Every structure is written in C-alpha cells, then in structure tokens.
Amino acid sequence: MRLAIITINYNGSESTIKLLNSLAGQTDNDFRVFIIDNASEETDFKLLSNFLRVTTCDAITFRNIENLGFSGGNNVGIKEALKNGADWMLILNNDTWTENDFIAQLKPILTSSEGIVGVPLVEGAQTAYCGKIKWLKSMFQHEQNNSQIHNYKLQINSKFYVIGGAMAIHKDVFEKIGLLDEKYFLYFEDADFCIRARCVNIPLTIAENIIIYHNPSSTTKKLGSPFLLRYHYRNALYFNWKNGPWYIKLLVWPWSWIVILKQIFKVMTHHNREWSVAILKGVFDFYKNKMGRIVKVSD
C-alpha cells in the first residue's frame, strides 16, 4: 500500500514543522508527504524550506502562486499524490501532530478498509470523532467522545461525516466523485465531499482505535472573525442549496431572507455591526454566485 500524506501550509510554518517532526519520527516511514504552500509570505516559506533541507521526512513541497484555500490546496496535493501512485491519501491539517507509531497503526486499518476513513482528533480534553450536519445552520458541530456508536451512526445516518482535518481517502473515491469542491475555499468541503461519496454508496468509517492530536490554529483566524463569518454564511447557503433534500433547497431562500432582516436590524442598532455587515456580504455573495476566495480589497 502506498500512502501519501497531504497538508497545507499558509503562513503557519511553525505548526507545519511540528507536524513534520512527528512524521519524521515514525516507526514506519514508508510514506511520502506532500506539502502544499498556499502562497505564504516569503519569511514563512523560507523557514519551512530551511527545515525541509535537514529533515529526514520524505516530503515534497509545491508552492501555489495564490491562496487556493483548503479544497484547492488539497486538490493540488491529491493530484500529485495520484501521479506518484498513491493508493491512500491522508489529508491532515498542518496544526496536527502524531505519536511515533501512528503510521504503523493506521496502515492495517486502511488495508482492511475502503472509501473514506476518519481519524479521531484529540482537542484538549475532548476528542472529535466525526461531524454532524444540521440543515439551515451556518456552522456544524463535531461529535465528541463516546466513540463506540460512531461507525454505526456513519453507516445509517446521512447527517454524519468525516472531519477533513484528518481524512484518509482511497484513490478509487476520486474516480467516482472527483475532487473537493473548490467553490467553498474553506469550510463545509469535508461535509460536501462525504455527502457526494454517500450518494454513490462509498463507505465512511472512523478509525476508532487510533488518534491524532489537533491544536486548532490561528492560521484561518488571521483573516479576522467577521471575514470568517462571511465564508460561513455564504458556504452554508451554497451547501444547503447544493446538498439538501428538496424541501431544504426551497427553504434556503426564506432562511436567507430571515438572516438578512436580522442582520439589518443589528446594523441599525449598532449591535456587532462589523459582524452583521460581513454576514450580509456572505449572503449576497451566494446570491451573486461569488464563490471561491473572497478578496477583501475588491469589496
């Protein structure tokens, strides 16, 4: 089995280096890492490049000329991994790290699996096993703890999905449903991908007996909270319109009108005005089919 690990760096080289250090110390080092740099600042990329010159980890770096987001950046890595003959591609957030026997434990699980396999993410005192879809919501929550029921849930309940921060995907999946949807840029891509997989009976499972550590980083937060809200609401509307059952597709429009009225009221009363303006922009981005990366200076 040929395993490829794909991770994105965007002005987060310190976190990426921590991940690479944990991968360099694996007891099973038969894998290759594909690092996709999403047009980081020169100083950040130089720090990462200097580390890669001395690390023992088998890693290849691809530097994008622009920030392609989570889906676009990972798609670059997936394409390169497939060209290099990978059977399984493990997408990892760059703010994760592993114990030194992680790969040795993961490979037997993947060998006996197919489709999409999620790895539980330890986040402080809690462990995130999978995500849960709730229609007409701007954000999804992760299901935490009590892992014994999650594979059963994934098999019978279409509202559960594998978290993109630690998602292993067999090469056959891409032949059946294609790559990650780049319209999102960030947020909702993993849920969208899993829904598409489930529609063609691709199995989703959780590797419940292994873990990976996750420290949700500040890399996306650097965009600014209001700016992230703009992505959340735009992508939530797109996700529901694209993937929801027929009645959800219809309710997307009145839901968006309620959001607009609520945020206009907040703007008028000066209650978190900046956040409300960002949410309104996100709704209108959806109306105008303005997807992908949002560039602040173009507003």
Secondary structure, DSSP 4 states (H G I P E B T S, - for coil): --EEEEEEESS-HHHHHHHHHHHHT-S----EEEEEE-S--HHHHHHHHHHHTT--S-EEEEE-SS--HHHHHHHHHHHHHHHTT-SEEEEE-TTEE--TTHHHHHHHHHHT--SEEE--EEETTEEEEEEE--TT-SS-EEEES-GGGHHHHHHH-TTEE--TTEEEEEHHHHHHH-S--TTSSSSSHHHHHHHHHHHTT--EEE-TT--EEE---STTGGG-HHHHHHHHHHHHHHHHHHHS-HHHHHHHHHHHHHHHHHHHHHHHTTSSHHHHHHHHHHHHHHHTT--SPPPGGG-
